Amino acid sequence: AGTSSSAGSAVCTACAGGKYSVEGAWFCSLCMGGTYSEDEAGECSSCAAGKRSDTEAAVCDDCAAGKYSNEGASQCTDCGGGTFSAAGSASCHLSCEAGTFSVGGSHACTDCSPGKFSASGAHSCIDCEGGTYSSARSPSCSTCDAGKYSSDAAATCEACDAIHGYVSTAGQSQCSYCGSGKRANSFSNTCESCEEGKFSTGGVAECIECPPGRISDAGASGCSVCEPGEVPDGNGCYKCEKGKYANFGASSCSLCHGQGLYSGVEGAAACSSAPGGSKPRSDRGGIENCPVNTFSFGGSDYCEPCPEEAFSKEGSPVCERCLAGTYFDAELNECKNCPENTFTISGARNLQGCTPCDEGGHSKPGSGYCKQCLTGTYHNSTENECKLCPAGTFTASGGTTIAGCKVCDNGFVSGAGAGYCEPCVAGKYSSEDHTTCASCVEGTFSAIAAYKSCEACEEGKFSDQPEAELCERCPEFQTSSAGSSECVCAESFKMYEDECTCKPGFTLENDNCVLCASGKYKDNYGLDECESCDKKAVYGAIQSRAPANSKFACKCSIGEFWLDRRPEGDNPYNLEARCEPCPDGVDCSEAGSTIENLKIKPGYWRSSKDSFVVEKCYNAKACQPQTLASSAESEPESG
C-alpha cells in the first residue's frame, strides 16, 4: 500500500503526497477535494473542521477570517451578515453589537455612521427618520426637541428660525411656517393668531399694531378702514349719528354745516343738500317743508316769502302765478279754472278777471281764448264744442248752429266736416242723401254731377263698362235697344268671324242684305256682289233658285239642260259647264234641268243617266219612262 508498479517493473514506486494506493495497485489514485495524503499513503484523510482542500492536496488549508468549514470541506463558507470568524474557524459564532454591523464574510464588525443605527447582529445600519438623529455606533435614534427639526439620516437637529416665522413641535422633519394673521411663538413653538388691533402678513415672530384710524379682527392679515359713514371704535366701527357724516378713512364724525346741508340717516358718508321746497332742521338731522306762501330753490337754510300776487303751497320750490285760463282763489290758495264760455289770456287775480266770450264764440272751463268753429263744423251748445257737419252737408265758415250746415246740391256729395261739396265725376251719380257717388252700370252713362241715377243708352248705342261717361254708337250693320250693354247684328245680317255681314246667297244693297237676283249667286259670307251664273258658273245660264248660295243654284232656262262640258267655240270665262238645248224625246218644260234629271218622254230611252243621247224606241211597249230620280237607265227590250 502506498506504492505502485507497472507491468514488468522490478520495484514499486512510492505514491506522492495528495495520492494514495492500495496493496498490489499498478497506479496511484488522486485524493478528492476535502481530503489530503502524505507520501506513500494507503488512503486519503478528511480535512479537519476550519480547513479545506482541493483535489490532490497533500495538506489542508485554514479557512480565511470571516469564513468557516465543516470536516471534509472542499470550500470555506462566508459568515452570514451580523457575524464574523477568525482564520481556521469551524463556525461563525460571534454576533455584532448594537450600533455595529457586518456584511457576509466579514472578520470584524463596523460601527454605524452618525444619522444611522442598528440592533445587535445587524448586517447593515438603518437611516434615522426625519425628526430624529443619532451619533456614531448608535443602537437607536433620538427625537428632535420642539423648536428643532431634522431630515432623514441626520446626525444632529437644526433649530427653526422663529424670527422669520418658523416653529416646530418635537420630532418634526421640517419647520411649520406661520402665515398671514399669525406669529411664531418661540416659547411654545406654535403659530399663534394675532390679537385684535394687530396683523401680520406671515413669517414674523411678532404681530404689528394697526395704525391709528384702522382696525383688525383677531388673526387679521391686514388692517381695515371703516366704511364711509363709519369711524373706528376700539377694534370695531360705529355709524355716525344723524346730522353728522364721515368720509372714507375718517377717524371721527363731522357735523354737517353750510347752507342747506343735512344728513337724515345714520352712517352718512356725506351731507345732503336740502331739495327745493325745504330747509334743514336745526339739528341738521333731517329737513322740513317750507310753509305756505314761502319757497326755497333748495340748498338753503331759509325759506323766502312769495312776492305780492304770487302764492305757494307747503313744500313749494317756487311761487306760482295763475296760468292762462285760470284765476287765483285766495280762500283755497290755488288757481282755479275760469268758467265755461269765459277766458283769460294770462292768469287773473280773481274771478272777475275771466272775460266772457263774444257772440258766436265759446270756450271750455280753463280756456285762454274763445273758439270760433272752423270750416265744416258748427257749434253744439249742449256740449259747448264744435262738431263736424254731417255727411251730405257743408259750411264754408263755422256755423253757429247745425242749421249753418247746408245740404249739397243735386249731383254733389260731401263727407262729415266738409267745407264744400264735390260733384260726382262723369260715369257716377250722387245718392239721394248726397253722401256717396255710385257707379253707372253697363248700358247707362252720366255726365258730371248726375243725381240719383244714370241715363240709359239710346237705341243704336251701348256701354259695356261701368262708370261710362258716354255711350258708343254701334258698329256698322249692328244695332241695339235702349239701355243696352252690347250691340247685335241688324236684321238680315249674320255674325261671321266677329263681324256682321251677308250670308251666302245674299248681297249688300241699301244697307241691307238682299237675295241675289235671278241668274246670279254668291257662295261666301261677306258684302261682295253676287256673281253672274252665265259668266262664273254655267255658260248660258240666266236663272237661279233662291237663295243662290253656290254655283249649283244656277239654272238653265226652259228647253235647256246643264251639261258639264266646256262651251264650244269662244269661251272667254273659261267655264267648265254650259246650257245645252234639250234633245228630242226630253221634256224640258221647266227651267233647271240637268243631265242627271232629264225627263225622258215616253217612247224614248238613253243608255245611262250621264248620257245626253236620247233614242226613239222601236217598240214603244218595251220602253219604260226614265228620270234622273230612278236608277241607271238601260237599253229597251228588243222587238
C-alpha positions in Angstrom: 0.0 0.0 0.0 1.2 3.5 -0.7 3.2 2.3 -3.7 2.5 1.2 -7.3 4.3 -0.5 -10.2 3.6 -1.0 -13.8 3.8 -4.4 -15.7 7.3 -5.7 -15.9 8.6 -3.4 -13.1 11.2 -4.9 -10.8 10.4 -2.4 -8.0 7.4 -0.5 -6.5 7.3 3.3 -6.7 6.0 5.4 -3.7 2.8 7.4 -4.2 3.4 11.2 -3.8 1.5 13.5 -1.3 -2.1 14.0 -2.4 -2.3 10.5 -3.9 -2.8 7.0 -2.5 -2.8 3.3 -3.5 -4.0 0.0 -2.1 -1.8 -3.1 -1.9 -1.0 -4.6 -5.4 -2.0 -1.3 -7.2 -0.4 -0.7 -10.5 -1.1 3.2 -10.3 -1.7 5.8 -7.5 -5.2 7.5 -7.2 -5.9 11.2 -6.5 -7.2 12.4 -3.2 -10.6 14.2 -3.7 -11.4 17.8 -2.5 -11.9 18.0 1.3 -9.2 15.2 1.8 -5.4 15.0 1.7 -2.5 12.4 1.9 1.2 12.4 2.7 3.8 10.5 0.6 3.3 6.6 0.4 -0.3 6.9 1.8 -2.5 4.0 1.5 -5.6 6.2 1.9 -6.7 9.9 1.9 -7.6 11.6 5.2 -10.6 14.2 5.6 -9.7 17.8 6.3 -10.5 18.9 9.9 -13.3 21.5 10.6 -12.0 25.1 9.8 -9.9 23.7 6.9 -10.4 22.9 3.3 -8.5 21.3 0.3 -8.7 21.0 -3.4 -8.2 17.7 -5.3 -4.7 16.0 -5.0 -4.0 18.0 -1.8 -1.0 17.0 0.3 -2.2 19.3 3.2 -5.5 21.1 4.2 -5.5 25.0 4.3 -7.1 27.0 7.1 -10.4 28.9 6.2 -9.8 32.7 6.0 -11.2 35.0 8.6 -14.9 35.7 8.0 -15.3 32.1 6.7 -15.8 28.6 8.2 -16.0 25.0 7.2 -17.1 21.6 8.5 -14.9 18.5 8.4 -14.1 17.2 4.9 -15.0 20.5 3.2 -13.5 21.4 -0.2 -14.6 25.1 0.2 -15.0 27.5 3.1 -18.4 29.3 3.5 -18.8 33.1 4.2 -20.1 34.0 7.6 -23.7 35.5 7.5 -24.4 39.2 7.9 -24.1 40.3 11.6 -21.5 37.5 12.4 -17.8 37.1 11.9 -14.9 34.5 12.5 -11.2 34.2 12.9 -9.0 32.3 10.4 -9.3 28.5 10.6 -12.8 28.7 12.3 -15.1 25.7 12.2 -18.1 28.1 12.7 -19.3 31.8 12.8 -20.5 32.1 16.4 -19.9 35.8 17.3 -22.8 38.4 16.7 -22.1 42.2 16.0 -23.1 44.5 18.9 -25.9 47.0 18.6 -24.6 50.1 16.8 -22.4 48.0 14.6 -22.9 45.7 11.6 -21.1 43.3 9.3 -21.8 42.1 5.8 -21.3 38.4 4.8 -17.7 37.1 5.0 -16.6 39.8 7.5 -13.9 39.0 10.0 -14.9 42.1 12.2 -18.0 44.4 12.9 -18.1 48.0 11.5 -19.5 51.0 13.5 -22.8 52.6 12.2 -22.1 56.2 11.0 -23.9 59.3 12.5 -27.5 59.5 11.4 -27.8 55.7 11.4 -28.4 52.9 13.9 -28.5 49.1 14.2 -29.6 46.4 16.6 -27.2 43.6 17.6 -26.4 41.1 14.9 -27.2 43.6 12.0 -25.9 43.1 8.6 -26.5 46.9 7.8 -27.3 50.2 9.5 -30.7 52.0 9.1 -31.2 55.7 8.4 -32.8 57.7 11.2 -36.2 59.1 10.0 -36.9 62.8 9.7 -37.4 64.4 13.1 -34.8 62.1 14.7 -30.9 61.9 14.8 -28.0 59.7 16.1 -24.3 59.8 16.7 -21.8 57.1 15.5 -22.3 53.5 16.8 -25.8 54.3 18.0 -28.2 51.4 18.8 -31.3 53.8 18.2 -32.3 57.3 17.0 -33.2 60.2 19.4 -36.2 62.5 18.8 -35.6 66.2 18.0 -36.8 68.6 20.6 -39.6 71.2 20.0 -38.2 74.1 18.0 -35.9 71.9 16.1 -36.1 69.6 13.0 -34.1 67.1 11.1 -34.3 65.4 7.7 -33.7 61.7 7.1 -30.2 60.2 8.3 -29.4 63.4 10.3 -26.5 63.4 12.8 -28.0 66.5 14.6 -31.2 68.6 14.8 -31.3 72.1 13.3 -33.1 75.0 15.1 -36.2 76.5 13.5 -36.0 80.3 12.5 -38.7 81.7 14.8 -37.7 85.2 14.0 -38.9 84.6 10.4 -42.0 82.7 11.4 -40.9 79.1 11.6 -41.7 76.7 14.5 -42.0 73.0 15.2 -43.1 70.5 17.8 -40.9 67.6 19.0 -40.0 65.0 16.3 -40.6 67.1 13.2 -38.9 66.6 9.9 -39.4 70.3 8.9 -40.5 73.6 10.5 -44.0 74.9 10.1 -44.5 78.4 8.5 -46.7 80.9 10.4 -48.7 82.5 7.6 -50.9 85.7 7.3 -52.6 86.7 10.5 -50.2 84.6 12.7 -46.8 84.9 14.5 -44.2 82.3 15.6 -44.1 81.8 19.4 -40.5 80.6 20.2 -41.5 79.6 23.8 -44.5 77.3 22.9 -43.0 76.6 19.5 -46.5 77.1 17.9 -48.2 79.6 15.4 -50.5 82.0 17.3 -53.2 84.2 15.8 -52.6 88.0 16.0 -54.7 89.8 18.6 -57.4 92.3 17.7 -55.9 95.6 16.6 -52.8 93.8 15.2 -51.9 92.0 12.0 -49.2 90.1 10.2 -48.6 89.1 6.6 -46.8 85.9 7.8 -43.2 85.0 8.6 -42.9 87.1 11.8 -42.3 86.4 15.4 -44.4 89.5 16.5 -47.7 90.9 15.1 -47.7 94.6 14.1 -50.0 97.2 15.7 -52.7 98.7 13.3 -52.1 102.5 12.5 -54.5 105.0 14.1 -57.9 105.0 12.4 -57.7 101.4 11.3 -58.9 98.2 12.9 -58.4 94.5 12.7 -60.1 91.3 14.0 -58.1 88.5 15.7 -55.9 86.7 13.1 -56.0 89.5 10.6 -53.6 89.7 7.7 -54.1 93.5 7.4 -55.9 96.4 9.0 -59.2 97.7 7.6 -60.5 101.2 7.1 -64.1 101.8 8.3 -66.8 102.1 5.5 -67.8 105.7 4.6 -70.2 106.9 7.2 -68.4 104.9 10.0 -65.4 105.6 12.3 -63.2 103.3 14.4 -64.3 102.4 18.0 -61.7 100.2 19.6 -61.5 97.2 17.3 -64.8 97.9 15.5 -66.6 100.6 13.5 -69.7 102.6 14.5 -72.1 104.6 12.3 -72.2 108.4 12.6 -75.4 109.7 14.0 -77.9 111.8 12.1 -76.7 115.3 11.4 -73.1 114.1 11.0 -71.0 112.3 8.3 -67.7 110.6 7.9 -65.6 110.3 4.7 -63.7 107.1 3.8 -60.9 106.6 6.4 -62.1 109.3 8.8 -61.2 108.8 12.4 -64.2 110.8 13.7 -67.7 112.0 12.6 -68.1 115.6 11.4 -71.1 117.8 11.8 -73.0 118.8 8.6 -72.6 122.6 8.3 -73.1 125.1 5.4 -76.1 126.3 3.6 -78.8 123.7 3.2 -76.7 120.7 4.3 -78.0 117.9 6.4 -77.9 114.1 6.9 -81.1 112.3 7.6 -79.8 108.8 8.1 -77.2 107.1 10.4 -74.0 106.2 8.8 -74.0 109.1 6.2 -70.8 109.2 4.0 -71.6 112.8 3.0 -74.1 115.5 3.8 -77.1 116.0 1.5 -78.4 119.3 0.2 -82.0 120.2 1.1 -84.1 119.9 -2.1 -86.3 122.7 -3.4 -89.3 123.5 -1.2 -87.5 122.5 2.0 -84.7 123.6 4.5 -82.6 121.7 7.1 -83.8 121.2 10.6 -81.9 123.0 13.3 -80.1 119.7 14.4 -79.2 119.0 10.7 -80.6 115.6 11.2 -83.4 116.0 8.5 -85.4 118.5 6.5 -88.7 120.3 6.9 -91.1 121.7 4.2 -91.3 125.4 3.5 -94.6 126.9 4.9 -97.4 128.1 2.7 -96.6 131.2 0.6 -92.9 130.7 1.1 -90.4 128.9 -1.2 -86.8 127.6 -1.4 -84.9 126.7 -4.6 -83.0 124.2 -2.5 -79.6 124.2 -0.8 -80.6 127.0 1.6 -81.1 127.2 5.3 -84.1 129.5 4.8 -87.5 129.7 3.0 -88.2 133.0 1.3 -91.7 134.7 1.3 -93.6 134.8 -2.1 -93.8 138.1 -3.9 -97.1 140.0 -3.9 -99.9 138.4 -6.1 -98.0 135.1 -6.1 -98.6 132.1 -3.9 -97.2 128.7 -3.0 -98.3 125.5 -1.3 -96.5 123.9 1.5 -93.1 122.5 0.3 -93.0 124.5 -2.9 -89.7 125.2 -4.6 -91.2 128.3 -6.4 -94.1 130.7 -6.0 -96.7 130.5 -8.7 -98.8 132.9 -10.8 -102.0 131.6 -12.3 -101.7 130.5 -15.9 -103.9 131.5 -18.9 -107.5 130.3 -18.4 -107.2 130.4 -14.6 -107.7 132.8 -11.7 -106.4 132.9 -8.2 -108.7 131.7 -5.4 -107.5 133.4 -2.2 -109.5 131.2 0.1 -108.1 127.9 -1.3 -104.7 129.5 -2.0 -104.7 128.0 -5.5 -105.5 128.7 -9.1 -109.0 127.7 -10.4 -110.2 127.4 -14.0 -112.2 130.2 -15.5 -115.8 129.1 -16.0 -117.2 127.9 -19.3 -117.5 130.5 -22.1 -115.0 132.8 -20.4 -111.3 133.2 -20.9 -108.2 134.9 -19.7 -105.1 135.3 -21.8 -102.9 135.4 -18.6 -103.7 134.4 -15.1 -106.4 136.6 -13.5 -106.1 138.0 -10.0 -109.7 137.0 -9.3 -112.9 135.5 -10.9 -113.8 138.9 -12.3 -110.7 138.8 -14.5 -112.2 135.9 -16.6 -113.7 137.7 -19.7 -116.9 136.4 -21.3 -116.7 135.2 -25.0 -118.0 137.3 -27.8 -121.3 136.3 -29.5 -120.8 133.2 -31.6 -117.7 132.2 -29.6 -117.4 129.5 -27.0 -114.8 128.1 -24.6 -114.4 125.2 -22.1 -113.5 125.8 -18.5 -109.9 126.9 -18.1 -109.5 128.4 -21.6 -107.0 131.0 -22.5 -109.1 132.1 -25.5 -112.6 131.6 -27.1 -113.1 129.5 -30.2 -114.9 130.2 -33.4 -116.0 127.0 -35.2 -113.9 126.3 -38.3 -114.9 125.4 -41.9 -117.0 122.2 -41.9 -118.0 122.5 -38.3 -120.8 124.0 -36.2 -121.2 125.0 -32.5 -123.1 122.4 -30.4 -124.4 124.5 -27.4 -125.2 121.4 -25.4 -121.7 120.1 -25.4 -120.2 123.5 -25.8 -117.8 122.4 -28.6 -117.5 122.4 -32.4 -119.0 119.4 -34.1 -118.5 118.2 -37.7 -121.2 119.0 -40.2 -122.9 115.7 -41.1 -122.1 114.0 -44.4 -124.1 115.4 -47.3 -123.8 119.0 -45.9 -121.1 121.7 -45.7 -120.3 125.0 -44.3 -117.6 127.3 -45.8 -117.2 129.1 -42.4 -118.1 127.8 -39.0 -121.8 127.6 -38.3 -123.3 128.9 -35.1 -125.8 126.0 -35.1 -126.3 122.9 -37.2 -128.6 124.9 -39.5 -125.4 126.5 -40.8 -124.5 123.2 -42.4 -126.1 123.5 -45.9 -127.3 120.5 -47.9 -125.2 119.7 -51.1 -126.8 120.5 -54.5 -128.0 117.6 -56.6 -125.1 115.7 -58.1 -122.8 116.9 -55.4 -121.6 114.9 -52.3 -119.6 115.5 -49.1 -118.2 113.7 -46.1 -118.5 114.7 -42.5 -116.8 118.0 -41.7 -116.8 119.3 -45.3 -116.2 122.9 -46.2 -117.6 122.4 -49.7 -119.3 119.7 -51.8 -117.7 117.9 -54.7 -119.5 116.9 -57.9 -119.8 113.2 -58.8 -117.5 112.6 -61.8 -118.9 111.5 -65.2 -119.9 107.9 -65.0 -121.2 108.2 -61.5 -124.3 109.7 -59.8 -124.9 111.1 -56.3 -127.1 109.3 -53.7 -130.3 111.0 -52.6 -128.7 111.9 -49.3 -125.7 113.5 -51.1 -123.2 111.3 -49.2 -121.8 109.0 -51.9 -121.2 108.7 -55.6 -122.4 105.4 -57.1 -121.1 103.9 -60.4 -123.2 103.8 -63.5 -123.9 100.1 -64.6 -123.3 98.7 -68.1 -125.9 100.1 -70.6 -126.0 103.5 -68.8 -123.9 106.7 -68.6 -123.7 110.0 -66.9 -122.1 113.4 -67.3 -120.6 115.2 -64.4 -122.8 115.9 -61.3 -125.5 113.4 -62.1 -128.2 112.9 -59.4 -129.9 109.8 -58.2 -129.5 107.7 -61.4 -127.7 107.4 -64.7 -129.3 107.7 -68.2 -129.9 104.7 -70.4 -128.0 104.5 -73.7 -130.3 105.4 -76.5 -131.3 102.9 -79.3 -128.3 102.1 -81.5 -125.8 102.9 -78.8 -124.2 100.9 -75.9 -121.9 101.0 -72.9 -120.1 97.7 -72.0 -118.2 99.0 -68.9 -119.4 100.5 -65.6 -118.8 104.2 -64.9 -119.3 105.2 -68.6 -119.2 108.9 -69.4 -120.8 108.4 -72.9 -122.5 105.6 -74.9 -120.8 104.4 -78.0 -122.5 104.1 -81.4 -123.0 100.5 -82.5 -120.6 99.4 -85.3 -121.8 99.3 -89.0 -124.6 96.8 -89.6 -125.2 96.4 -85.8 -128.0 97.8 -83.7 -129.2 97.9 -80.1 -132.2 98.6 -78.0 -132.2 101.4 -75.4 -130.1 100.7 -72.3 -128.0 98.0 -74.0 -124.6 97.0 -72.9 -123.8 95.4 -76.3 -124.9 95.5 -80.0 -126.3 92.7 -82.2 -126.4 92.3 -85.9 -129.1 94.2 -87.7 -131.9 92.3 -89.3 -130.9 90.3 -92.5 -127.2 90.3 -91.3 -125.4 87.4 -89.7 -122.4 87.3 -87.4 -119.4 85.7 -89.0 -115.9 85.8 -87.6 -116.9 88.6 -85.2 -118.4 90.8 -87.9 -122.0 91.3 -89.1 -122.1 90.5 -92.8 -124.3 89.0 -95.5 -124.5 85.2 -95.7 -124.1 83.2 -98.9 -126.9 83.8 -101.4 -127.2 87.5 -100.2 -125.5 90.7 -101.1 -125.5 94.3 -99.6 -128.0 96.7 -101.1 -129.1 99.9 -99.4 -127.5 98.8 -96.1 -129.5 95.6 -96.1 -128.7 92.0 -97.1 -130.9 91.0 -100.1 -131.2 87.8 -102.1 -129.0 87.5 -105.2 -131.0 88.4 -108.3 -132.1 85.5 -110.6 -129.2 84.4 -112.7 -126.7 85.3 -110.0 -125.2 83.5 -107.0 -122.7 84.1 -104.0 -121.1 81.2 -102.2 -119.3 83.1 -99.3 -120.0 85.3 -96.3 -119.3 88.9 -97.0 -120.5 92.1 -98.6 -119.4 91.1 -102.1 -121.8 91.4 -105.1 -123.4 88.3 -106.5 -121.6 86.6 -109.4 -123.3 86.1 -112.8 -124.1 82.4 -113.4 -123.5 82.8 -117.2 -120.0 84.2 -116.5 -118.9 82.3 -113.4 -120.7 79.0 -113.3 -122.6 77.7 -116.4 -122.3 79.2 -119.8 -125.8 80.3 -121.0 -127.5 80.1 -117.5 -129.6 83.2 -116.9 -131.7 82.0 -113.9 -131.0 80.8 -110.4 -133.0 79.4 -107.5 -133.1 81.4 -104.2 -131.2 81.6 -102.1 -128.4 81.2 -104.7 -125.6 80.2 -102.2 -123.5 78.3 -104.6 -123.0 77.9 -108.4 -125.2 74.9 -108.2 -128.1 77.2 -107.6 -127.7 78.5 -111.2 -130.4 77.1 -113.6 -130.5 76.6 -117.4 -133.6 78.1 -119.0 -136.7 76.2 -120.3 -135.7 74.0 -123.2 -132.0 73.7 -122.0 -130.2 71.4 -119.5 -126.8 71.6 -117.6 -124.0 69.9 -119.3 -120.6 69.6 -117.6 -118.7 70.3 -120.7 -116.8 73.3 -121.9 -118.7 75.5 -124.2 -117.9 75.1 -127.9 -116.2 78.0 -129.7 -115.3 81.2 -127.9 -115.1 80.6 -124.0 -113.9 83.9 -122.6 -114.7 83.0 -118.9 -113.0 79.6 -119.1 -116.1 77.8 -117.9 -116.4 74.0 -117.4 -120.2 73.7 -118.0 -122.8 75.0 -120.4 -126.5 75.1 -121.0 -127.3 72.7 -123.9 -130.6 72.6 -125.9 -132.7 69.7 -124.8 -132.7 66.9 -127.5 -135.8 65.3 -128.9 -137.5 62.9 -126.6 -136.8 65.0 -123.5 -139.3 67.1 -121.5 -137.5 70.5 -120.6 -140.7 72.4 -120.0 -139.3 73.7 -116.6 -136.1 75.6 -116.1 -133.3 73.9 -114.1 -132.9 70.7 -116.0 -129.5 68.9 -115.6 -128.2 65.8 -117.4 -128.8 63.8 -114.3 -132.5 64.7 -114.0 -133.5 64.8 -117.7 -137.1 63.8 -118.1 -137.2 61.2 -120.9 -140.5 61.3 -122.8 -142.4 58.1 -123.3 -141.2 56.1 -126.3 -137.6 57.3 -125.8 -134.6 56.0 -124.0 -131.0 56.6 -123.1 -128.2 54.3 -122.1 -127.5 56.0 -118.7 -128.2 59.0 -116.6 -125.0 60.6 -117.7 -125.9 60.3 -121.4 -127.5 63.0 -123.3 -128.1 60.8 -126.4 -131.8 60.0 -126.4 -133.1 57.4 -128.9 -136.6 56.7 -130.0 -137.8 53.2 -129.1 -138.6 50.8 -131.9 -141.1 49.1 -129.7 -143.0 51.6 -127.6 -144.1 48.9 -125.2 -140.6 47.9 -124.5 -139.5 51.4 -123.3 -140.2 52.5 -119.8 -140.3 56.1 -118.7 -136.9 57.1 -117.2 -135.9 60.1 -115.0 -132.8 61.1 -113.1 -134.5 60.1 -109.9 -134.6 56.4 -111.0 -131.7 54.1 -111.1 -129.4 54.0 -114.1 -131.2 53.7 -117.4 -130.8 50.5 -119.6 -131.5 49.7 -123.2 -135.1 48.7 -124.2 -136.1 45.2 -124.8 -135.7 44.0 -128.4 -138.8 43.9 -130.6 
